Amino acid sequence: MGSPMREKRRKLWESPVHKVTIKKPFYLSRYPVTQEQWQKVMGNNPAYFKGEKHPVENVSWDEIKVFFRKLNALENVDGISRIYRLPTEAEWEYAARAGTETAYFFGDDGSKLSEYAWFLENSGFATHPVGLKKPNPWGLYDIYGNAGEWVQDEYHISYKGAPIDGGAWENALPSVSTPVRVRRGGGWNGNAGCCRSAERLFVAQDKRLNSLGFRVVKDI
């Protein structure tokens, strides 16, 4: 996890490169959560760029927690408890890399990104319906670009002291009233460097951005 010194556009907060062993299996949704799916659970559509099959965006990390509480309640039928949640940062990067160690899951050449992602050069400054670009080797669409993705973890300035079991890293600044969370995957308004597997940015968890959505983990 993280980016090595040789990686172009590498950031200091993507280091040090470290080994993570994810101990619990999980499912990750093939697509980001769409506006249609959000509407069915929450009864509203807060997205800036409207379209049922477009990723939902303009939702805060706090609002996503409400989404999961409602989704888990809806899915808890016949005495069977199903747990849906945000991915941890480690789970997200593991899924995005799909077994690769290059800057992108398709290699180190960012010129190929337009085949796999909507980003600054081809998005037209808007989101697009999910699934129109090529998936990564594990069948995940829009893992780069389109709408960036919230993850569970709080933002830390580096990976020093990060969990090595794939769990979420919390309590970065306990004294801060509004925690700052990690976002992954770039977005429609990010350049190619923002769409690398190791790229990480941060946003206060109560903020809404029209370039930021999420996808779902289901525990097994």
The 8 nearest C-alpha neighbors of each residue, nearest first, counted from 0:
[[1, 17, 16, 18, 19, 2, 92, 197],
 [0, 2, 16, 13, 197, 14, 15, 17],
 [1, 3, 13, 197, 16, 14, 9, 6],
 [4, 2, 5, 6, 16, 1, 14, 9],
 [3, 5, 6, 2, 9, 7, 14, 10],
 [6, 4, 3, 7, 9, 2, 8, 102],
 [7, 5, 9, 4, 3, 2, 8, 102],
 [6, 8, 9, 5, 102, 192, 4, 107],
 [9, 7, 192, 6, 10, 193, 195, 198],
 [8, 10, 7, 6, 2, 11, 4, 13],
 [11, 9, 12, 13, 8, 14, 198, 2],
 [10, 12, 13, 14, 9, 157, 15, 156],
 [11, 13, 157, 156, 10, 14, 158, 199],
 [14, 12, 1, 11, 10, 2, 157, 197],
 [15, 13, 16, 12, 1, 11, 158, 157],
 [14, 16, 158, 17, 1, 13, 159, 157],
 [15, 17, 1, 14, 0, 2, 3, 18],
 [18, 16, 0, 15, 19, 1, 14, 158],
 [17, 19, 0, 163, 20, 16, 1, 164],
 [20, 18, 163, 164, 165, 21, 17, 0],
 [19, 21, 164, 22, 163, 165, 18, 23],
 [22, 20, 165, 164, 23, 19, 90, 24],
 [21, 23, 20, 164, 24, 165, 166, 19],
 [22, 24, 21, 25, 219, 218, 165, 164],
 [25, 23, 219, 22, 218, 26, 21, 217],
 [26, 24, 218, 219, 217, 23, 27, 216],
 [25, 27, 217, 216, 218, 28, 219, 24],
 [28, 26, 216, 215, 29, 217, 25, 214],
 [27, 29, 215, 30, 214, 216, 26, 31],
 [28, 30, 139, 140, 27, 138, 31, 214],
 [31, 29, 140, 28, 32, 139, 129, 141],
 [30, 32, 214, 213, 54, 33, 28, 29],
 [33, 31, 214, 54, 213, 55, 36, 30],
 [34, 32, 54, 55, 36, 35, 53, 52],
 [33, 35, 55, 51, 37, 36, 54, 38],
 [34, 36, 51, 38, 33, 37, 39, 52],
 [37, 35, 39, 33, 38, 34, 32, 40],
 [36, 38, 34, 40, 39, 35, 41, 33],
 [39, 37, 42, 43, 35, 41, 36, 40],
 [40, 38, 36, 37, 42, 41, 35, 43],
 [39, 41, 37, 38, 42, 70, 36, 69],
 [42, 40, 38, 43, 37, 39, 66, 69],
 [41, 43, 38, 39, 40, 44, 37, 36],
 [44, 42, 38, 41, 45, 37, 39, 40],
 [43, 45, 38, 46, 34, 37, 42, 55],
 [44, 46, 57, 43, 47, 58, 56, 55],
 [47, 45, 56, 57, 55, 48, 44, 49],
 [46, 48, 209, 49, 57, 45, 56, 55],
 [49, 47, 46, 126, 50, 125, 209, 53],
 [50, 48, 47, 46, 51, 53, 34, 44],
 [49, 51, 53, 52, 48, 34, 128, 35],
 [52, 50, 35, 34, 53, 33, 49, 128],
 [53, 51, 128, 33, 50, 129, 34, 54],
 [52, 54, 128, 50, 33, 127, 51, 129],
 [55, 53, 33, 32, 34, 31, 56, 52],
 [54, 56, 34, 33, 46, 212, 32, 53],
 [57, 55, 212, 46, 211, 209, 58, 54],
 [56, 58, 207, 208, 209, 46, 45, 47],
 [59, 57, 207, 56, 62, 212, 60, 63],
 [58, 60, 207, 62, 206, 205, 61, 204],
 [59, 61, 204, 63, 62, 205, 64, 58],
 [62, 60, 64, 59, 63, 205, 204, 65],
 [63, 61, 65, 59, 64, 60, 58, 66],
 [62, 64, 66, 60, 65, 61, 59, 67],
 [63, 65, 67, 61, 62, 66, 68, 60],
 [64, 66, 68, 62, 63, 67, 69, 61],
 [67, 65, 63, 69, 64, 68, 70, 62],
 [66, 68, 70, 64, 69, 65, 71, 84],
 [69, 67, 65, 71, 66, 70, 72, 64],
 [70, 68, 72, 66, 67, 71, 73, 65],
 [71, 69, 67, 73, 72, 68, 66, 74],
 [70, 72, 74, 68, 73, 69, 67, 82],
 [73, 71, 69, 75, 70, 74, 68, 76],
 [74, 72, 70, 71, 75, 69, 76, 40],
 [73, 75, 71, 72, 76, 70, 81, 80],
 [74, 76, 80, 72, 79, 73, 81, 71],
 [77, 75, 78, 79, 74, 80, 73, 72],
 [78, 76, 79, 75, 80, 74, 81, 73],
 [77, 79, 76, 80, 75, 81, 74, 72],
 [80, 78, 77, 75, 76, 81, 74, 82],
 [79, 81, 75, 78, 82, 76, 74, 71],
 [82, 80, 75, 74, 71, 79, 83, 217],
 [81, 83, 218, 217, 71, 80, 84, 216],
 [84, 82, 217, 216, 71, 67, 215, 81],
 [85, 83, 216, 215, 67, 86, 217, 82],
 [84, 86, 215, 151, 150, 216, 87, 214],
 [87, 85, 150, 216, 90, 91, 151, 88],
 [86, 88, 151, 167, 90, 89, 150, 152],
 [87, 89, 91, 90, 150, 152, 92, 86],
 [88, 90, 165, 92, 87, 91, 93, 0],
 [91, 89, 93, 87, 88, 92, 86, 94],
 [90, 92, 88, 94, 89, 93, 86, 95],
 [93, 91, 95, 89, 94, 90, 96, 196],
 [92, 94, 90, 96, 91, 95, 89, 97],
 [95, 93, 97, 91, 92, 96, 90, 137],
 [94, 96, 92, 97, 93, 196, 91, 142],
 [95, 97, 99, 104, 93, 98, 94, 92],
 [98, 96, 94, 95, 99, 137, 136, 93],
 [97, 99, 96, 100, 93, 104, 94, 136],
 [100, 98, 96, 97, 104, 101, 103, 105],
 [99, 101, 102, 96, 98, 104, 103, 106],
 [102, 100, 106, 103, 107, 99, 104, 105],
 [101, 103, 107, 195, 196, 106, 6, 100],
 [104, 102, 106, 195, 105, 101, 196, 107],
 [103, 105, 96, 106, 99, 101, 135, 97],
 [104, 106, 103, 107, 101, 135, 108, 111],
 [107, 105, 103, 101, 104, 108, 102, 109],
 [106, 108, 102, 101, 103, 109, 105, 6],
 [109, 107, 110, 106, 111, 103, 105, 112],
 [108, 110, 111, 112, 107, 191, 103, 192],
 [109, 111, 108, 112, 113, 191, 107, 114],
 [112, 110, 109, 113, 114, 108, 115, 105],
 [113, 111, 114, 109, 115, 110, 116, 191],
 [114, 112, 116, 115, 111, 117, 121, 110],
 [113, 115, 112, 111, 132, 133, 116, 117],
 [116, 114, 133, 132, 112, 113, 134, 141],
 [117, 115, 144, 113, 143, 112, 141, 118],
 [118, 116, 145, 122, 144, 187, 121, 113],
 [117, 119, 187, 144, 122, 120, 189, 121],
 [118, 120, 188, 189, 190, 187, 122, 121],
 [119, 121, 118, 122, 190, 123, 117, 113],
 [120, 122, 118, 123, 119, 117, 113, 124],
 [123, 121, 117, 124, 118, 187, 119, 125],
 [122, 124, 125, 121, 119, 120, 187, 126],
 [125, 123, 122, 188, 187, 119, 126, 121],
 [126, 124, 123, 122, 187, 127, 48, 145],
 [125, 127, 145, 187, 48, 146, 53, 122],
 [126, 128, 53, 129, 145, 125, 117, 54],
 [129, 127, 53, 52, 130, 131, 54, 126],
 [130, 128, 53, 131, 52, 127, 30, 54],
 [129, 131, 140, 132, 128, 141, 30, 133],
 [132, 130, 129, 128, 133, 127, 140, 141],
 [133, 131, 115, 130, 114, 116, 134, 140],
 [132, 134, 115, 114, 140, 135, 131, 130],
 [135, 133, 140, 139, 138, 115, 132, 136],
 [134, 136, 139, 138, 137, 140, 104, 133],
 [137, 135, 138, 97, 134, 139, 104, 105],
 [138, 136, 135, 139, 97, 134, 94, 95],
 [137, 139, 134, 135, 136, 140, 29, 133],
 [140, 138, 29, 134, 135, 137, 142, 30],
 [139, 141, 134, 30, 130, 142, 29, 138],
 [142, 140, 143, 116, 144, 145, 30, 129],
 [141, 143, 140, 184, 95, 139, 144, 135],
 [144, 142, 184, 141, 194, 116, 185, 145],
 [143, 145, 186, 117, 116, 185, 118, 187],
 [144, 146, 187, 186, 117, 126, 118, 141],
 [147, 145, 186, 210, 211, 212, 144, 187],
 [148, 146, 211, 186, 184, 185, 183, 212],
 [147, 149, 213, 212, 183, 182, 211, 184],
 [148, 150, 182, 213, 181, 212, 183, 60],
 [151, 149, 86, 87, 85, 88, 152, 181],
 [150, 152, 87, 85, 86, 167, 88, 153],
 [153, 151, 168, 167, 169, 180, 150, 181],
 [152, 154, 180, 169, 179, 181, 171, 168],
 [153, 155, 180, 181, 179, 201, 152, 171],
 [156, 154, 157, 171, 153, 158, 12, 168],
 [155, 157, 12, 154, 158, 11, 13, 159],
 [158, 156, 12, 155, 159, 14, 13, 11],
 [159, 157, 161, 14, 15, 160, 13, 155],
 [160, 158, 157, 161, 15, 14, 156, 155],
 [159, 161, 158, 162, 157, 163, 168, 155],
 [160, 162, 158, 159, 163, 168, 157, 155],
 [163, 161, 164, 166, 165, 168, 160, 167],
 [162, 164, 19, 165, 20, 161, 18, 166],
 [165, 163, 20, 21, 166, 162, 19, 22],
 [166, 164, 21, 89, 163, 19, 90, 20],
 [167, 165, 164, 87, 162, 168, 89, 163],
 [168, 166, 87, 152, 151, 169, 165, 88],
 [169, 167, 152, 153, 162, 166, 161, 170],
 [168, 170, 153, 152, 171, 167, 154, 151],
 [171, 169, 173, 172, 153, 168, 178, 152],
 [170, 172, 169, 155, 153, 173, 154, 168],
 [171, 173, 174, 170, 175, 178, 179, 169],
 [174, 172, 170, 175, 171, 176, 178, 169],
 [173, 175, 172, 176, 177, 171, 170, 178],
 [176, 174, 173, 177, 172, 178, 179, 171],
 [175, 177, 174, 178, 173, 172, 179, 203],
 [178, 176, 175, 203, 179, 204, 205, 174],
 [179, 177, 203, 204, 175, 176, 180, 153],
 [178, 180, 203, 202, 204, 153, 154, 201],
 [181, 179, 153, 154, 202, 201, 204, 152],
 [180, 182, 201, 154, 200, 153, 150, 152],
 [181, 183, 149, 200, 148, 201, 150, 199],
 [184, 182, 148, 199, 147, 185, 149, 200],
 [183, 185, 143, 147, 194, 144, 142, 148],
 [184, 186, 194, 193, 147, 144, 189, 183],
 [187, 185, 144, 147, 146, 145, 189, 188],
 [186, 188, 118, 145, 144, 117, 119, 122],
 [189, 187, 119, 186, 118, 124, 190, 210],
 [190, 188, 186, 119, 185, 193, 118, 187],
 [189, 191, 119, 193, 192, 118, 188, 194],
 [192, 190, 194, 193, 109, 189, 112, 118],
 [191, 193, 194, 190, 195, 8, 198, 189],
 [192, 194, 185, 191, 190, 189, 195, 198],
 [195, 193, 185, 184, 143, 191, 192, 144],
 [194, 196, 103, 198, 102, 197, 193, 192],
 [195, 197, 103, 198, 95, 96, 102, 92],
 [198, 196, 1, 195, 2, 199, 13, 92],
 [197, 199, 195, 196, 193, 194, 183, 13],
 [200, 198, 183, 182, 197, 181, 201, 13],
 [199, 201, 182, 181, 183, 198, 202, 154],
 [200, 202, 181, 182, 180, 154, 179, 199],
 [203, 201, 179, 180, 204, 181, 206, 182],
 [202, 204, 179, 205, 206, 178, 180, 177],
 [203, 205, 60, 179, 206, 180, 178, 59],
 [204, 206, 59, 203, 61, 60, 207, 177],
 [207, 205, 59, 204, 203, 208, 202, 60],
 [208, 206, 57, 59, 58, 205, 209, 211],
 [207, 209, 57, 210, 211, 206, 56, 58],
 [210, 208, 57, 56, 211, 47, 207, 46],
 [209, 211, 146, 208, 186, 147, 56, 187],
 [210, 212, 147, 146, 56, 208, 148, 209],
 [211, 213, 56, 148, 146, 55, 147, 149],
 [214, 212, 148, 149, 31, 32, 215, 211],
 [213, 215, 31, 32, 28, 30, 85, 148],
 [216, 214, 28, 85, 27, 84, 83, 217],
 [215, 217, 27, 84, 83, 26, 86, 85],
 [218, 216, 83, 26, 82, 25, 219, 27],
 [217, 219, 25, 82, 216, 26, 83, 24],
 [218, 25, 24, 217, 26, 23, 82, 81]]
